[in-house]
């Protein structure tokens, strides 16, 4: 499967409440009309889910995938440490 045709879906290791367990990762084909959505059990998707990525190749494509992972693992809010 080529990266331009691949959807990546995952759940954070800290996140519960989805049908797939925390920390789960799945790689599969892009979703097509009239086909079941295999990415439903996951909280995040990336890869060729973004149409501009379907035109990228090599290192550019790889960098975009790494950006997805980084963004999903970076906390969006901070809590004060307990004393």
N, C-alpha and C positions, 0 to 999 in steps of 0.2 A: 504494500500500500504506500503510495507516494504522500509526502507531507501535505501537498496541495489538496489532497482528497481526504485528509484525516481530521477527525474531531477528537479532542482529548477532553475527558471529563474527570473530575476528582472532587473529593471532600477533604476538608482540613482535618488534621489529626485531632484538633481541639473541638471540632463541631460534631454534634450529635443531632439526631432527629430526621435523618434522611434514610431512605431504604437501604442504601449501601453503607457499610460500616465506616466510621471515621478513618481517614487515611487511605481510603480506597481510590484507585486510579483505573480508568478504562480508556482504551484507545480503539476507535472504530471508524467506520465510514461516515462521511458527512450525511446529515439527515436529508432525506428527499421527501417531497410531497407524497402524501398517501402512504407513507411507511411509518411504523411505530417509532416513537421517540425513545431510543435506548438510553439516552442521557438523563432521563427523568430522576433516577435515584441519586444524582450527584448535584452538588450545590454550585459548582463552577465548570465552565467549559472554555476551551481555547483552541489553539491550532487553527485549522482552516475554517473555523466557525466565523472568522473575520474575513470577509471577501477580499480585502486587499492582500491578505497573506497567500491567497491562491496564485498570485503572480510572482511571489518571491521564491528564490532558490538558494541553496547552500547556506553560507554563514548568516545571511540576512534572515532566512526562515528560522534557523536555529536560535538566533538571538531573540526573535519575537516569542518563541515558545518559552525560553528562559525567563523573559519578562513576565509572562503569565504566572509562572511558578513563584517568582519573587513577589509579585503583587498580591497573590493569594496567601502568602505566608507572612506578610507584613501586617502587624496589628493596625487597625483603623482607629482604635481609641486606646487610651492609656488609663490605667487606674492607679491611684496613689498606693504606694506600698503600705502594708499594714504594719503597725508598730508593736 
